[in-house]
Amino acid sequence: MKTKSLEQVTDFDLKLLRIFKTVADCGSFSAAESLLGITRSAISLHMSDLEKRLGMRLCQRGRSGFALTDEGREILRHSETLTAAVETFRQQVNQMHKQLRGEFNIGIINNLVTQPMMKITHALERLREKGPDIRLNLSMTTAAEIERGLLDGRLHVGALPLTSPISGLEYQTLYDEKSYLYCSNKHPLFDRDGEPDDDQLIHYDAIAPSFRMTAETIGMHQMLHCTATASDREGIAFLILTGRFVGFLPDHYASQWTEKKMMRAIAPQRLFYNSNIAVVTHKGRRSNTILDLFLQALAV
């Protein structure tokens, strides 16, 4: 495609970039149809318009499927930064008018919804009451991705385990969590009389998280024979339920299976660790009425 310079960014360009991001998130034109409310042919025309405006090929589409080009991935990253900057400008203008309008982007680790204190749920409820015109965008993702989103401005706030704080972010403890070692009702330990000691426990396969851990958590997993990994708590639960592994889960998340006698904690008096879930924001952030209101609601 012929190289050309982009002299200015118009409202139409922003619209095309939003369409491009939706298609990239969905992974195909057909999957993006319902979200965008337009046909595949219209999406294809918009994508062609954007490629002509930018002078580069953004994606491959055809019988072999949909895939972003290297330039497409780079443009997607730049467009997210641009969208965040536009949204920041809109919120600053709205703040001048004391209007609670605009988008509020939140990143949360998986499986916090079962936390009984429900601080995040109640804060979102109060935020919605105060600003019914606020558009809430909630992403369930990994701690590392939440931190990246906060640093590059894609997210306004996040909730994640407090392990090793990153420079440039502010962390405030939100929840205290206790995690126990669990096995399923298919596992040999489930109906065993008496709890295994450390020498016996090492003979059973266990799951190690592939995300960052505190020193206490690492110490607990070093006592186990870890032969599998999982990227999040849901993955750990999947493997425990096979009956072939033991693994640590927060008690509030595991309760949905313990109440049905599908899991039980192993030696809960000694095989557990405590962790903190923190609410995280960008250090030195500019004033944001929506974010301030959300943080105030969390403190109630």
Order of alpha helices (4+ residues) and beta strands (2+ residues): alpha-alpha-alpha-beta-beta-alpha-beta-alpha-beta-alpha-beta-beta-alpha-beta-alpha-beta-alpha-beta-alpha-beta-beta-alpha
